[in-house]
Amino acid sequence: MRHTVTGVFSVLMCSAAFAQGTPGFDEAVGLRVTGLSLDGQALVSNCGYNFLCALAPGEGRVVLNGCLPVLSPAQQATIEADAALAARVTELETELASLTAASDAELAATMEQISGFQTALANAQAAIERARQEAEVREVAVLKEGRGQLERIAALEAELDEARYMADLRAIVIDLEVNAVNVARVAEISGVTLAREGLKLAADTYSDGCVLKKEIFASDPIELQGLVQGQWLASLGVRDEVSRLMISNNEPKLCAKEMARYHAALDTALKAGDGPTFDKGRDALQIATSAMEKLDVATEVAFPQVVEPQSDGSLRIKSIPCRRS
């Protein structure tokens, strides 16, 4: 609730600032980049309005360098009308101050003048409303163009993601190698504990928290195996990306897309002249294969100690109470 109230208060501050003239860019309330232009400018949302900002390169980042508000015709007309009104009100206040000694006729003429100004103001407001309606029609075209920009941004983000993956490839290879060695070492020692954690997750996912029903694990044993081993690896501190590589290395059906991406990245590194990363990446897969084989053996050894077959063909995990009975 505190964040909601803060957000509403920020919008009210922005609205008040706009009512006094051209909207200003307020860094205190946050910003959101909604579009990029080919000439190096960004469309930024701030205070409920759009700003066109220049981009300046920084050290490891891009910095907004000057932001101009993007106004609709209705908003511009409102600002101009407010400015004219403020100027006229100031002028009339000055005139009224000098009329304290004027005759009733002069005062009546001034009031008539004010009345005429009110009529003109009403006419101006009607014109503003017409401009707003026309702006709504144009906004449809702008939104269509904006969708195209968003599609372009999505494509650029995908390219950026691939670039990040290539930049992190060496770290992924090292993680794969180190964690594979650790898994091979721990699997034989903590097989029962790890198996219980993995099978408990499978039971939570597929059943009532302590029983693996026959129709579940019999229909897709590879998926169940991936779920159990994924929990093992997570409990050993293996990050998700490396865990998927280790599992799909032995079972291509699981996380095949991740493995294909890894191989493609290694091939790209080799073509770019980074032979050591390619060699180390392939060696890491071999180490991971050995580790997962030990993980499979540990599972088979621990299985009878962790689960108890039931008469209906299901498997009950020992020492774990059901969530419901």
VOGU-3710 file (C-alpha; in Angstrom, 3 decimals, decimal comma):
1> mrhtvtgvfs> 0,000/0,000/0,000  2,858/2,394/0,783  4,255/2,020/-2,754  0,782/2,559/-4,258  0,267/5,808/-2,347  3,742/6,997/-3,331  3,019/6,266/-6,970  -0,269/8,183/-6,880  1,397/11,133/-5,153  4,136/11,179/-7,857
11> vlmcsaafaq> 1,514/11,286/-10,611  -0,304/14,129/-8,839  2,965/16,082/-8,617  3,560/15,523/-12,333  -0,014/16,588/-13,166  0,380/19,742/-11,124  3,605/20,589/-12,920  1,918/20,127/-16,298  -0,975/22,365/-15,351  1,529/25,200/-14,858
21> gtpgfdeavg> 3,116/24,845/-18,316  5,204/22,494/-20,419  5,744/19,124/-18,624  9,205/18,656/-17,150  11,281/15,489/-16,904  11,369/14,333/-13,254  14,024/11,659/-12,513  12,675/11,213/-8,965  9,555/9,368/-10,154  11,357/6,908/-12,474
31> lrvtglsldg> 11,315/6,453/-16,208  10,647/3,767/-18,822  12,207/3,569/-22,313  9,367/2,796/-24,769  11,105/3,211/-28,113  14,376/3,799/-29,926  14,988/5,724/-33,124  17,612/4,928/-35,742  19,265/8,328/-35,265  20,284/7,553/-31,661
41> qalvsncgyn> 17,369/8,991/-29,704  15,059/7,308/-27,198  11,356/7,727/-26,459  11,034/7,768/-22,669  7,875/7,655/-20,525  8,035/9,825/-17,380  5,292/11,399/-15,248  2,699/9,974/-17,629  4,136/11,857/-20,620  6,495/10,995/-23,440
51> flcalapgeg> 9,895/12,646/-23,838  12,329/12,502/-26,732  15,823/12,125/-25,283  19,256/12,200/-26,844  21,621/9,365/-25,848  25,204/9,930/-24,772  27,693/7,072/-24,361  29,029/6,462/-20,882  31,455/3,999/-19,345  29,599/0,703/-19,673
61> rvvlngclpv> 26,216/2,428/-20,040  24,140/4,856/-22,052  23,064/8,149/-20,460  20,033/10,261/-21,295  21,359/13,627/-22,492  18,606/16,205/-22,656  14,902/15,325/-22,873  12,177/17,284/-24,685  8,458/16,625/-24,068  6,415/15,174/-26,909
71> lspaqqatie> 3,051/16,977/-26,821  -0,179/16,255/-28,614  -1,928/19,187/-30,355  -4,467/19,213/-27,540  -1,762/19,482/-24,875  0,031/22,257/-26,764  -3,217/24,120/-27,240  -3,959/23,773/-23,519  -0,569/25,227/-22,585  -0,995/28,152/-24,951
81> adaalaarvt> -4,522/28,815/-23,743  -3,414/28,696/-20,102  -0,568/31,096/-20,833  -2,906/33,497/-22,629  -5,405/33,252/-19,834  -2,756/33,879/-17,163  -1,454/36,924/-19,052  -4,943/38,278/-19,546  -5,902/37,719/-15,908  -2,791/39,604/-14,811
91> eletelaslt> -3,689/42,437/-17,157  -7,283/42,577/-15,905  -6,158/42,549/-12,265  -3,975/45,567/-13,001  -6,842/47,322/-14,728  -9,281/46,526/-11,915  -6,862/47,986/-9,363  -6,965/51,285/-11,234  -10,760/51,334/-11,403  -11,369/51,922/-7,712
101> aasdaelaat> -12,064/55,575/-8,419  -13,766/55,033/-11,796  -17,436/55,632/-12,465  -20,096/52,949/-12,652  -20,121/53,302/-16,400  -16,413/52,596/-16,684  -16,805/49,609/-14,368  -19,710/48,313/-16,458  -17,571/48,629/-19,602  -14,792/46,669/-17,948
111> meqisgfqta> -17,222/43,953/-16,870  -18,523/43,800/-20,414  -14,970/43,383/-21,600  -14,483/40,515/-19,114  -17,689/38,931/-20,359  -16,407/39,120/-23,905  -13,157/37,506/-22,813  -15,101/34,680/-21,118  -16,956/34,097/-24,380  -13,659/34,011/-26,243
121> lanaqaaier> -12,292/31,595/-23,669  -15,318/29,324/-24,120  -14,707/29,370/-27,845  -11,045/28,533/-27,285  -11,986/25,601/-25,044  -14,322/24,286/-27,732  -11,463/24,521/-30,243  -9,213/22,646/-27,826  -11,791/19,871/-27,535  -11,962/19,564/-31,317
131> arqeaevrev> -8,178/19,394/-31,445  -8,212/16,669/-28,789  -10,655/14,580/-30,813  -8,511/14,981/-33,915  -5,475/13,972/-31,884  -7,223/10,755/-30,824  -7,709/9,856/-34,493  -4,023/10,480/-35,185  -3,073/8,482/-32,111  -4,334/5,292/-33,770
141> avlkegrgql> -1,740/5,727/-36,510  0,936/6,524/-33,929  0,135/3,337/-31,984  0,470/1,272/-35,152  3,891/2,749/-35,755  4,738/2,160/-32,100  3,951/-1,554/-32,429  6,455/-1,754/-35,237  9,048/-0,098/-33,014  8,317/-2,595/-30,225
151> eriaaleael> 8,828/-5,494/-32,628  12,155/-3,977/-33,615  13,100/-3,592/-29,943  12,200/-7,256/-29,308  14,495/-8,303/-32,161  17,303/-6,149/-30,786  16,803/-7,604/-27,304  17,087/-11,121/-28,750  20,341/-10,137/-30,450  21,554/-8,619/-27,181
161> dearymadlr> 20,677/-11,833/-25,310  22,760/-13,874/-27,751  25,633/-11,422/-27,360  25,437/-11,754/-23,566  25,438/-15,539/-23,832  28,565/-15,464/-25,979  30,196/-13,041/-23,538  29,382/-15,415/-20,634  30,281/-18,597/-22,533  33,664/-19,026/-20,840
171> aividlevna> 32,041/-18,683/-17,387  29,339/-21,217/-18,357  31,999/-23,700/-19,482  33,927/-23,301/-16,230  30,744/-23,632/-14,155  29,789/-26,781/-16,061  33,187/-28,348/-15,414  33,420/-27,369/-11,719  29,849/-28,377/-10,869  30,148/-31,667/-12,751
181> vnvarvaeis> 33,180/-32,582/-10,629  31,313/-31,575/-7,453  28,221/-33,592/-8,402  30,309/-36,683/-9,122  31,975/-36,340/-5,702  28,798/-35,716/-3,667  26,409/-38,112/-5,437  27,969/-41,224/-3,917  28,141/-39,683/-0,426  24,700/-38,023/-0,144
191> gvtlareglk> 22,654/-40,163/-2,534  19,837/-40,960/-0,084  19,376/-37,382/1,110  19,441/-35,987/-2,403  17,081/-38,644/-3,719  14,566/-37,887/-0,972  14,630/-34,165/-1,830  14,220/-34,816/-5,542  11,431/-37,363/-5,148  9,661/-35,115/-2,644
201> laadtysdgc> 9,566/-32,363/-5,269  8,220/-34,852/-7,807  5,491/-35,922/-5,387  4,594/-32,284/-4,662  4,410/-31,628/-8,407  2,458/-34,693/-9,485  0,518/-35,848/-6,450  -0,332/-35,133/-2,809  3,165/-34,569/-1,429  4,269/-38,079/-0,480
211> vlkkeifasd> 3,005/-40,498/-3,112  4,127/-40,912/-6,726  1,177/-42,465/-8,562  1,978/-45,167/-11,076  0,178/-43,535/-13,986  2,289/-40,386/-13,502  5,830/-41,749/-13,422  5,055/-44,598/-15,842  3,717/-42,254/-18,549  6,865/-40,112/-18,834
221> pielqglvqg> 9,782/-41,473/-16,754  12,304/-39,208/-18,501  10,443/-36,078/-17,421  10,242/-37,392/-13,863  13,958/-38,203/-13,922  14,741/-34,659/-15,097  12,593/-33,185/-12,321  14,247/-35,295/-9,625  17,788/-34,704/-10,867  17,099/-30,994/-11,350
231> qwlaslgvrd> 16,213/-30,773/-7,659  19,399/-32,647/-6,774  21,510/-30,230/-8,739  19,717/-27,180/-7,296  20,356/-28,433/-3,744  24,072/-28,634/-4,642  24,084/-24,988/-5,722  24,179/-25,628/-9,483  22,581/-22,669/-11,235  19,610/-23,410/-13,474
241> evsrlmisnn> 21,357/-22,773/-16,799  24,179/-25,229/-16,022  21,710/-27,722/-14,515  19,748/-27,828/-17,777  22,982/-28,449/-19,687  23,974/-31,349/-17,439  20,560/-33,001/-17,662  20,041/-32,537/-21,399  23,592/-33,773/-22,079  22,467/-37,261/-21,012
251> epklcakema> 18,799/-36,955/-22,018  18,496/-34,923/-25,251  14,704/-34,994/-24,897  15,030/-32,703/-21,881  16,151/-29,108/-22,380  17,276/-29,907/-25,937  17,022/-26,259/-26,920  19,533/-25,271/-24,225  22,001/-27,922/-25,366  21,656/-26,830/-28,999
261> ryhaaldtal> 22,348/-23,245/-27,961  25,469/-24,326/-26,054  26,856/-26,282/-29,011  26,110/-23,386/-31,383  27,949/-20,987/-29,063  30,981/-23,282/-28,935  31,012/-23,507/-32,742  30,807/-19,719/-32,970  33,744/-19,388/-30,568  35,777/-21,835/-32,661
271> kagdgptfdk> 35,041/-19,938/-35,881  36,058/-16,714/-34,141  39,442/-18,226/-33,317  38,752/-19,102/-29,662  39,871/-22,718/-29,846  40,594/-23,061/-26,101  36,990/-22,253/-25,163  35,735/-24,765/-27,741  38,044/-27,517/-26,447  37,330/-26,797/-22,791
281> grdalqiats> 33,589/-26,638/-23,494  33,579/-30,079/-25,150  35,721/-31,541/-22,336  33,304/-30,110/-19,757  30,468/-32,060/-21,402  32,416/-35,302/-21,036  33,009/-34,587/-17,354  29,298/-33,790/-16,963  28,393/-37,101/-18,640  30,483/-39,017/-16,084
291> amekldvate> 28,932/-37,017/-13,230  25,378/-37,684/-14,391  26,143/-41,402/-14,730  27,219/-41,419/-11,080  24,060/-39,479/-10,254  21,989/-42,183/-11,984  23,779/-44,922/-10,045  23,263/-43,063/-6,761  19,561/-42,757/-7,587  19,219/-46,484/-8,202
301> vafpqvvepq> 21,054/-47,304/-4,974  19,062/-44,813/-2,881  15,697/-45,593/-4,447  14,792/-48,608/-2,222  15,810/-46,646/0,872  13,633/-43,659/-0,040  10,422/-45,105/-1,518  8,123/-47,959/-0,561  6,026/-49,721/-3,272  2,273/-49,809/-2,631
311> sdgslriksi> -0,252/-52,444/-3,626  -1,737/-50,196/-6,326  1,652/-49,746/-8,010  2,305/-46,266/-6,602  5,401/-45,326/-4,614  5,250/-43,771/-1,143  8,209/-41,656/-0,011  9,377/-42,825/3,396  9,489/-40,431/6,387  7,527/-37,693/4,579
321> pcrrs> 3,926/-37,051/5,762  1,200/-36,372/3,218  -0,100/-32,837/2,887  -3,631/-34,220/2,949  -4,970/-37,628/3,926
//
